[in-house]
């Protein structure tokens, strides 16, 4: 790279780091002000709070990376334009496309690191952040969940009247299997518990009924199995069953997707799809957002150069203000289309990419009017 390229790249990266730390400082002050009462009520130590922000701030930094790159790009380009440096570069024979090289190099570095951090590193730290928020910041919930309905496989519905997360035991268990909308089999048990040795669920005092067909014990089965009123009952005979669910899935799922790496997220989405479960959209939106974010960094970098490369009579202040306005619009678009996806109004992959496509189109149109 030439000296001028290194100069622009150094300015971009240093300004990006400065903007990130500045915004994180502001966010920390606001967040700390809002949560001070909760920290005091929970009697948390300084170290506990410090550890929480050690997980919280990287997560916030990952979220705001595209916007901070955009702001940094606008700031340094507007400053160079105000000092007539951009005009001097273009007058010396450098094309506008060539001017973009150090910007895109910086965007590539930031996007690559951001993708790696947001995909695998930050989600691991989010696990402890989410646990902290559930323990100290969110309303307390009982260890016993009640009236659980869950689709565990296509056409198969699980119901539990109550489940205790501490003992991993559930009560009044029902598993219903449907075919063409009709109930064909029903398995019930008074109690179900997780066997940590076998990694399986064990049913106690269970019974199975196949609709329009009496369940007959096979020859050689223990005498404890008896037939009564067209049902097969068990007299205190435990039954191991290989339900494709884990006790963790009965835990609070508050922002669970934030604590999943890209690998874990893809695997969990496949599990939900295999079950035919609802509520997949929010996990798909999170997955696609992690892929779209690096591309949005390039689009916003391109737009940032375009809106600030022309020398303004109002000085750099108006260009920076325009940069903040466009950043706000981008965030608004992203949040709006994310809501549409989670509500089922739009496919997640489309809703995630729409803001990037819109801003990319706007940038392409604006490119015609930049100084050459």
DOZARO-519921 format. One record per residue (C-alpha): residue in one letter; y negated, z, x. Coordinates in steps of 0.001 Angstrom, whole numbers, plus 500000, padded with zeros to 6 digits. Layout:
REM residues N
<rec aa="A" v="Y" w="Z" u="X"/>
...
This chain:
REM residues 372
<rec aa="X" v="500000" w="500000" u="500000"/>
<rec aa="X" v="496455" w="499306" u="501106"/>
<rec aa="X" v="493854" w="501983" u="501744"/>
<rec aa="X" v="492182" w="501322" u="498393"/>
<rec aa="X" v="495521" w="501653" u="496572"/>
<rec aa="X" v="496209" w="504991" u="498235"/>
<rec aa="X" v="492713" w="506167" u="497343"/>
<rec aa="X" v="493145" w="505372" u="493628"/>
<rec aa="X" v="496688" w="506768" u="493559"/>
<rec aa="X" v="495597" w="509996" u="495235"/>
<rec aa="X" v="492693" w="510355" u="492820"/>
<rec aa="X" v="494952" w="509721" u="489807"/>
<rec aa="X" v="497645" w="512215" u="490810"/>
<rec aa="X" v="495221" w="514959" u="491847"/>
<rec aa="X" v="493163" w="514554" u="488674"/>
<rec aa="X" v="496337" w="514560" u="486573"/>
<rec aa="X" v="497444" w="517857" u="488152"/>
<rec aa="X" v="493959" w="519317" u="487636"/>
<rec aa="X" v="493858" w="518283" u="483950"/>
<rec aa="X" v="497363" w="519691" u="483351"/>
<rec aa="X" v="496445" w="523070" u="484865"/>
<rec aa="X" v="493135" w="523116" u="483002"/>
<rec aa="X" v="494764" w="522452" u="479624"/>
<rec aa="X" v="497566" w="524927" u="480343"/>
<rec aa="X" v="495001" w="527603" u="481161"/>
<rec aa="X" v="493219" w="526993" u="477861"/>
<rec aa="X" v="496491" w="526947" u="475902"/>
<rec aa="X" v="497653" w="530153" u="477609"/>
<rec aa="X" v="494470" w="532003" u="476682"/>
<rec aa="X" v="494697" w="530846" u="473058"/>
<rec aa="X" v="498417" w="531620" u="472802"/>
<rec aa="X" v="498025" w="535013" u="474468"/>
<rec aa="X" v="495199" w="535919" u="472086"/>
<rec aa="X" v="497341" w="535023" u="469065"/>
<rec aa="X" v="500436" w="536901" u="470238"/>
<rec aa="X" v="498975" w="540015" u="471881"/>
<rec aa="X" v="499636" w="542147" u="468798"/>
<rec aa="X" v="503269" w="541040" u="468682"/>
<rec aa="X" v="503741" w="541793" u="472387"/>
<rec aa="X" v="502284" w="545264" u="471902"/>
<rec aa="X" v="504358" w="545904" u="468777"/>
<rec aa="X" v="507547" w="544907" u="470614"/>
<rec aa="X" v="506543" w="547116" u="473573"/>
<rec aa="X" v="507122" w="544274" u="476042"/>
<rec aa="X" v="506558" w="544734" u="479748"/>
<rec aa="X" v="504302" w="542522" u="481853"/>
<rec aa="X" v="507363" w="541010" u="483552"/>
<rec aa="X" v="508936" w="540032" u="480209"/>
<rec aa="X" v="505728" w="538332" u="479084"/>
<rec aa="X" v="505361" w="536631" u="482459"/>
<rec aa="X" v="508928" w="535312" u="482286"/>
<rec aa="X" v="508264" w="533980" u="478791"/>
<rec aa="X" v="505230" w="532005" u="479938"/>
<rec aa="X" v="507247" w="530796" u="482897"/>
<rec aa="X" v="509410" w="528989" u="480338"/>
<rec aa="X" v="506676" w="528252" u="477795"/>
<rec aa="X" v="504178" w="526490" u="480069"/>
<rec aa="X" v="506577" w="523868" u="481539"/>
<rec aa="X" v="507580" w="522963" u="477974"/>
<rec aa="X" v="503923" w="522503" u="476974"/>
<rec aa="X" v="503231" w="520531" u="480161"/>
<rec aa="X" v="506079" w="518172" u="479291"/>
<rec aa="X" v="504676" w="517625" u="475792"/>
<rec aa="X" v="501140" w="516827" u="476910"/>
<rec aa="X" v="502023" w="514679" u="479941"/>
<rec aa="X" v="501233" w="511267" u="478327"/>
<rec aa="X" v="497864" w="512528" u="477098"/>
<rec aa="X" v="496949" w="514195" u="480410"/>
<rec aa="X" v="497763" w="510976" u="482292"/>
<rec aa="X" v="495488" w="509085" u="479900"/>
<rec aa="X" v="492634" w="511566" u="480334"/>
<rec aa="X" v="493034" w="511516" u="484128"/>
<rec aa="X" v="493005" w="507703" u="484140"/>
<rec aa="X" v="489845" w="507532" u="482014"/>
<rec aa="X" v="488109" w="510158" u="484136"/>
<rec aa="X" v="488670" w="508598" u="487566"/>
<rec aa="X" v="488131" w="505001" u="486379"/>
<rec aa="X" v="484910" w="505870" u="484529"/>
<rec aa="X" v="483667" w="507697" u="487617"/>
<rec aa="X" v="484437" w="504712" u="489844"/>
<rec aa="X" v="482791" w="502371" u="487340"/>
<rec aa="X" v="479722" w="504618" u="487211"/>
<rec aa="X" v="479455" w="504406" u="491013"/>
<rec aa="X" v="479859" w="500604" u="490787"/>
<rec aa="X" v="483123" w="500827" u="492729"/>
<rec aa="X" v="485068" w="498805" u="490160"/>
<rec aa="X" v="482442" w="496047" u="490257"/>
<rec aa="X" v="482647" w="495988" u="494065"/>
<rec aa="X" v="486447" w="495704" u="493958"/>
<rec aa="X" v="486390" w="492811" u="491492"/>
<rec aa="X" v="483531" w="491097" u="493334"/>
<rec aa="X" v="485533" w="491181" u="496567"/>
<rec aa="X" v="488145" w="488914" u="494982"/>
<rec aa="X" v="490551" w="491557" u="493660"/>
<rec aa="X" v="491911" w="490610" u="490250"/>
<rec aa="X" v="492056" w="493084" u="487421"/>
<rec aa="X" v="495854" w="492837" u="487461"/>
<rec aa="X" v="495844" w="493784" u="491130"/>
<rec aa="X" v="493558" w="496713" u="490351"/>
<rec aa="X" v="496224" w="498048" u="487986"/>
<rec aa="X" v="498871" w="498305" u="490737"/>
<rec aa="X" v="498020" w="501831" u="492002"/>
<rec aa="X" v="497599" w="503050" u="488429"/>
<rec aa="X" v="501037" w="501798" u="487425"/>
<rec aa="X" v="502508" w="503205" u="490633"/>
<rec aa="X" v="501151" w="506625" u="489710"/>
<rec aa="X" v="502359" w="506182" u="486121"/>
<rec aa="X" v="505834" w="505310" u="487425"/>
<rec aa="X" v="505977" w="508458" u="489566"/>
<rec aa="X" v="504779" w="510709" u="486755"/>
<rec aa="X" v="506999" w="509041" u="484124"/>
<rec aa="X" v="510120" w="509324" u="486302"/>
<rec aa="X" v="509587" w="513006" u="487079"/>
<rec aa="X" v="508627" w="513703" u="483457"/>
<rec aa="X" v="511767" w="511994" u="482116"/>
<rec aa="X" v="513983" w="514033" u="484447"/>
<rec aa="X" v="512236" w="517322" u="483632"/>
<rec aa="X" v="512082" w="516760" u="479856"/>
<rec aa="X" v="515636" w="515453" u="479744"/>
<rec aa="X" v="517501" w="518113" u="481711"/>
<rec aa="X" v="515412" w="520814" u="483401"/>
<rec aa="X" v="512966" w="522017" u="480739"/>
<rec aa="X" v="515598" w="522197" u="477929"/>
<rec aa="X" v="517593" w="524678" u="480010"/>
<rec aa="X" v="514541" w="526919" u="480395"/>
<rec aa="X" v="513830" w="526456" u="476689"/>
<rec aa="X" v="517054" w="528297" u="475847"/>
<rec aa="X" v="515582" w="531569" u="477109"/>
<rec aa="X" v="512185" w="530760" u="475571"/>
<rec aa="X" v="513717" w="530208" u="472131"/>
<rec aa="X" v="515812" w="533375" u="472468"/>
<rec aa="X" v="512647" w="535334" u="473333"/>
<rec aa="X" v="510744" w="533921" u="470344"/>
<rec aa="X" v="513598" w="534690" u="467953"/>
<rec aa="X" v="513906" w="538223" u="469306"/>
<rec aa="X" v="510249" w="539229" u="469493"/>
<rec aa="X" v="507939" w="536691" u="467839"/>
<rec aa="X" v="509734" w="535464" u="464727"/>
<rec aa="X" v="510456" w="537571" u="461614"/>
<rec aa="X" v="513602" w="539609" u="462067"/>
<rec aa="X" v="516670" w="538297" u="460311"/>
<rec aa="X" v="519895" w="540109" u="459555"/>
<rec aa="X" v="522907" w="539543" u="461762"/>
<rec aa="X" v="524714" w="538610" u="458550"/>
<rec aa="X" v="524103" w="535145" u="457112"/>
<rec aa="X" v="524828" w="534649" u="453444"/>
<rec aa="X" v="525783" w="531742" u="451209"/>
<rec aa="X" v="526470" w="529252" u="453995"/>
<rec aa="X" v="527148" w="525658" u="452964"/>
<rec aa="X" v="528047" w="523214" u="455725"/>
<rec aa="X" v="529558" w="519756" u="455912"/>
<rec aa="X" v="532118" w="519999" u="458722"/>
<rec aa="X" v="533617" w="516500" u="458379"/>
<rec aa="X" v="533126" w="513473" u="456150"/>
<rec aa="X" v="533954" w="514514" u="452565"/>
<rec aa="X" v="534765" w="518080" u="453703"/>
<rec aa="X" v="532531" w="521018" u="452713"/>
<rec aa="X" v="532698" w="524571" u="454074"/>
<rec aa="X" v="531392" w="527618" u="452206"/>
<rec aa="X" v="531097" w="531233" u="453346"/>
<rec aa="X" v="529753" w="534006" u="451180"/>
<rec aa="X" v="528755" w="535938" u="454311"/>
<rec aa="X" v="529109" w="535644" u="458085"/>
<rec aa="X" v="528405" w="538261" u="460760"/>
<rec aa="X" v="527122" w="536811" u="464051"/>
<rec aa="X" v="528023" w="539951" u="465991"/>
<rec aa="X" v="531674" w="540265" u="465011"/>
<rec aa="X" v="532158" w="536508" u="464373"/>
<rec aa="X" v="533790" w="537238" u="461030"/>
<rec aa="X" v="533214" w="535532" u="457721"/>
<rec aa="X" v="534160" w="536517" u="454189"/>
<rec aa="X" v="535040" w="534589" u="451025"/>
<rec aa="X" v="535798" w="531369" u="452890"/>
<rec aa="X" v="536309" w="528036" u="451100"/>
<rec aa="X" v="537037" w="524597" u="452521"/>
<rec aa="X" v="537010" w="521725" u="450027"/>
<rec aa="X" v="538109" w="518149" u="450718"/>
<rec aa="X" v="536992" w="515283" u="448512"/>
<rec aa="X" v="538204" w="511732" u="448041"/>
<rec aa="X" v="536003" w="509226" u="446210"/>
<rec aa="X" v="533917" w="512110" u="444923"/>
<rec aa="X" v="536900" w="514017" u="443518"/>
<rec aa="X" v="538222" w="517320" u="444809"/>
<rec aa="X" v="541719" w="516776" u="446247"/>
<rec aa="X" v="542342" w="519939" u="448271"/>
<rec aa="X" v="540943" w="523450" u="448413"/>
<rec aa="X" v="541646" w="526057" u="451099"/>
<rec aa="X" v="540387" w="529600" u="450507"/>
<rec aa="X" v="540641" w="532850" u="452450"/>
<rec aa="X" v="539296" w="536353" u="451982"/>
<rec aa="X" v="538429" w="536605" u="455665"/>
<rec aa="X" v="538017" w="534267" u="458616"/>
<rec aa="X" v="537431" w="535274" u="462240"/>
<rec aa="X" v="537062" w="533636" u="465633"/>
<rec aa="X" v="539939" w="534175" u="468084"/>
<rec aa="X" v="538349" w="534144" u="471546"/>
<rec aa="X" v="541768" w="533860" u="473236"/>
<rec aa="X" v="542878" w="530752" u="471366"/>
<rec aa="X" v="539369" w="529413" u="470699"/>
<rec aa="X" v="540412" w="528884" u="467102"/>
<rec aa="X" v="539611" w="530295" u="463688"/>
<rec aa="X" v="542143" w="532605" u="462076"/>
<rec aa="X" v="542374" w="532845" u="458275"/>
<rec aa="X" v="543577" w="536007" u="456533"/>
<rec aa="X" v="544895" w="536228" u="452977"/>
<rec aa="X" v="544579" w="532509" u="452516"/>
<rec aa="X" v="545765" w="530069" u="449917"/>
<rec aa="X" v="545872" w="526294" u="449632"/>
<rec aa="X" v="545830" w="524221" u="446516"/>
<rec aa="X" v="546276" w="520480" u="446382"/>
<rec aa="X" v="544867" w="519135" u="443147"/>
<rec aa="X" v="547470" w="517403" u="440926"/>
<rec aa="X" v="550136" w="518418" u="443410"/>
<rec aa="X" v="551852" w="521759" u="443928"/>
<rec aa="X" v="551846" w="522825" u="447587"/>
<rec aa="X" v="555500" w="523505" u="448482"/>
<rec aa="X" v="556442" w="525506" u="451609"/>
<rec aa="X" v="558621" w="523547" u="453986"/>
<rec aa="X" v="562122" w="524761" u="454838"/>
<rec aa="X" v="562229" w="527361" u="457569"/>
<rec aa="X" v="558819" w="528859" u="456701"/>
<rec aa="X" v="558664" w="532691" u="456626"/>
<rec aa="X" v="559526" w="534567" u="453453"/>
<rec aa="X" v="555953" w="535834" u="453279"/>
<rec aa="X" v="555023" w="532473" u="451754"/>
<rec aa="X" v="555523" w="532504" u="447995"/>
<rec aa="X" v="554731" w="530129" u="445169"/>
<rec aa="X" v="552648" w="531346" u="442262"/>
<rec aa="X" v="550876" w="529428" u="439473"/>
<rec aa="X" v="551006" w="526168" u="441392"/>
<rec aa="X" v="549456" w="527706" u="444532"/>
<rec aa="X" v="550799" w="528712" u="447906"/>
<rec aa="X" v="549771" w="532219" u="448895"/>
<rec aa="X" v="550107" w="534253" u="452050"/>
<rec aa="X" v="551082" w="537905" u="452207"/>
<rec aa="X" v="549060" w="539161" u="455190"/>
<rec aa="X" v="550149" w="536154" u="457224"/>
<rec aa="X" v="547330" w="534910" u="459524"/>
<rec aa="X" v="546827" w="531172" u="459750"/>
<rec aa="X" v="545278" w="529462" u="462772"/>
<rec aa="X" v="543156" w="526456" u="461911"/>
<rec aa="X" v="541359" w="523950" u="464113"/>
<rec aa="X" v="538015" w="523674" u="462335"/>
<rec aa="X" v="535629" w="521556" u="464420"/>
<rec aa="X" v="532870" w="524173" u="464379"/>
<rec aa="X" v="531953" w="526933" u="466800"/>
<rec aa="X" v="530543" w="530409" u="466026"/>
<rec aa="X" v="527291" w="529377" u="467731"/>
<rec aa="X" v="526686" w="526935" u="464902"/>
<rec aa="X" v="526207" w="529845" u="462534"/>
<rec aa="X" v="523391" w="531180" u="464697"/>
<rec aa="X" v="519739" w="530630" u="463832"/>
<rec aa="X" v="518981" w="526935" u="464488"/>
<rec aa="X" v="515236" w="527455" u="465043"/>
<rec aa="X" v="514106" w="524422" u="467124"/>
<rec aa="X" v="517621" w="524151" u="468513"/>
<rec aa="X" v="516930" w="520625" u="469789"/>
<rec aa="X" v="514362" w="521991" u="472280"/>
<rec aa="X" v="517165" w="523816" u="474100"/>
<rec aa="X" v="519495" w="520819" u="474390"/>
<rec aa="X" v="519519" w="518515" u="477405"/>
<rec aa="X" v="519701" w="514784" u="476741"/>
<rec aa="X" v="523441" w="514865" u="477386"/>
<rec aa="X" v="523943" w="517824" u="475037"/>
<rec aa="X" v="521629" w="516270" u="472462"/>
<rec aa="X" v="523597" w="513004" u="472355"/>
<rec aa="X" v="526879" w="514886" u="472060"/>
<rec aa="X" v="525569" w="517133" u="469287"/>
<rec aa="X" v="524226" w="514160" u="467317"/>
<rec aa="X" v="527651" w="512525" u="467494"/>
<rec aa="X" v="529224" w="515756" u="466233"/>
<rec aa="X" v="526833" w="515894" u="463282"/>
<rec aa="X" v="527470" w="512223" u="462531"/>
<rec aa="X" v="531241" w="512758" u="462622"/>
<rec aa="X" v="530832" w="515506" u="460051"/>
<rec aa="X" v="528510" w="513434" u="457904"/>
<rec aa="X" v="526023" w="516302" u="458053"/>
<rec aa="X" v="522443" w="516217" u="456864"/>
<rec aa="X" v="519494" w="517170" u="459083"/>
<rec aa="X" v="520361" w="514763" u="461914"/>
<rec aa="X" v="516930" w="513106" u="461855"/>
<rec aa="X" v="515099" w="515875" u="463734"/>
<rec aa="X" v="517640" w="515732" u="466569"/>
<rec aa="X" v="517434" w="511934" u="466729"/>
<rec aa="X" v="513635" w="512072" u="466763"/>
<rec aa="X" v="513760" w="514492" u="469701"/>
<rec aa="X" v="516209" w="512275" u="471581"/>
<rec aa="X" v="514239" w="509070" u="471085"/>
<rec aa="X" v="510953" w="510850" u="471880"/>
<rec aa="X" v="512259" w="511752" u="475327"/>
<rec aa="X" v="512937" w="508077" u="475991"/>
<rec aa="X" v="509684" w="506832" u="474453"/>
<rec aa="X" v="507457" w="509303" u="476326"/>
<rec aa="X" v="507761" w="507601" u="479762"/>
<rec aa="X" v="506869" w="504227" u="478213"/>
<rec aa="X" v="503871" w="505732" u="476433"/>
<rec aa="X" v="502620" w="506911" u="479843"/>
<rec aa="X" v="502413" w="503276" u="480991"/>
<rec aa="X" v="500706" w="502144" u="477773"/>
<rec aa="X" v="498159" w="504958" u="477864"/>
<rec aa="X" v="497480" w="504372" u="481558"/>
<rec aa="X" v="496827" w="500694" u="480826"/>
<rec aa="X" v="494527" w="501572" u="477927"/>
<rec aa="X" v="492753" w="504225" u="480000"/>
<rec aa="X" v="491801" w="501680" u="482667"/>
<rec aa="X" v="490625" w="499179" u="480049"/>
<rec aa="X" v="488347" w="501576" u="478112"/>
<rec aa="X" v="486712" w="502965" u="481251"/>
<rec aa="X" v="486556" w="500053" u="483734"/>
<rec aa="X" v="483243" w="498734" u="482386"/>
<rec aa="X" v="480085" w="500504" u="483574"/>
<rec aa="X" v="478442" w="502216" u="480607"/>
<rec aa="X" v="474721" w="502803" u="480109"/>
<rec aa="X" v="475537" w="506153" u="478588"/>
<rec aa="X" v="477310" w="507238" u="481764"/>
<rec aa="X" v="480864" w="508442" u="482152"/>
<rec aa="X" v="480464" w="511071" u="479424"/>
<rec aa="X" v="480727" w="508571" u="476585"/>
<rec aa="X" v="483832" w="506982" u="478109"/>
<rec aa="X" v="485519" w="510349" u="478600"/>
<rec aa="X" v="484617" w="511258" u="475004"/>
<rec aa="X" v="486206" w="507983" u="473868"/>
<rec aa="X" v="489291" w="508867" u="475897"/>
<rec aa="X" v="489599" w="512233" u="474141"/>
<rec aa="X" v="489123" w="510562" u="470747"/>
<rec aa="X" v="491891" w="508048" u="471440"/>
<rec aa="X" v="494122" w="510892" u="472682"/>
<rec aa="X" v="493593" w="512725" u="469413"/>
<rec aa="X" v="494450" w="509586" u="467424"/>
<rec aa="X" v="497633" w="509083" u="469461"/>
<rec aa="X" v="498746" w="512672" u="468817"/>
<rec aa="X" v="497919" w="512277" u="465114"/>
<rec aa="X" v="499995" w="509092" u="464899"/>
<rec aa="X" v="502912" w="510675" u="466732"/>
<rec aa="X" v="502977" w="513775" u="464506"/>
<rec aa="X" v="502549" w="511737" u="461329"/>
<rec aa="X" v="505389" w="509314" u="462045"/>
<rec aa="X" v="507623" w="512149" u="463277"/>
<rec aa="X" v="507150" w="513823" u="459909"/>
<rec aa="X" v="508080" w="510567" u="458157"/>
<rec aa="X" v="511300" w="510360" u="460180"/>
<rec aa="X" v="512325" w="513973" u="459540"/>
<rec aa="X" v="511654" w="513464" u="455827"/>
<rec aa="X" v="513923" w="510414" u="455814"/>
<rec aa="X" v="511128" w="507935" u="455027"/>
<rec aa="X" v="511605" w="505998" u="458277"/>
<rec aa="X" v="514480" w="505546" u="460730"/>
<rec aa="X" v="513890" w="507950" u="463664"/>
<rec aa="X" v="514024" w="505268" u="466362"/>
<rec aa="X" v="511334" w="503227" u="464591"/>
<rec aa="X" v="509028" w="506152" u="463836"/>
<rec aa="X" v="509106" w="507359" u="467448"/>
<rec aa="X" v="508191" w="503955" u="468884"/>
<rec aa="X" v="505491" w="503004" u="466338"/>
<rec aa="X" v="502592" w="504902" u="468045"/>
<rec aa="X" v="503469" w="503364" u="471416"/>
<rec aa="X" v="503722" w="499873" u="469888"/>
<rec aa="X" v="500397" w="500262" u="468048"/>
<rec aa="X" v="498550" w="501477" u="471142"/>
<rec aa="X" v="500231" w="498777" u="473231"/>
<rec aa="X" v="498986" w="496109" u="470809"/>
<rec aa="X" v="495469" w="497558" u="470818"/>
<rec aa="X" v="495488" w="497601" u="474623"/>
<rec aa="X" v="496578" w="493947" u="474754"/>
<rec aa="X" v="493670" w="492978" u="472474"/>
<rec aa="X" v="491169" w="495062" u="474473"/>
<rec aa="X" v="492410" w="493496" u="477703"/>
<rec aa="X" v="490593" w="490266" u="476790"/>
<rec aa="X" v="487215" w="491993" u="477024"/>
<rec aa="X" v="487480" w="493890" u="480309"/>
<rec aa="X" v="485383" w="492758" u="483290"/>
<rec aa="X" v="487179" w="490271" u="485510"/>
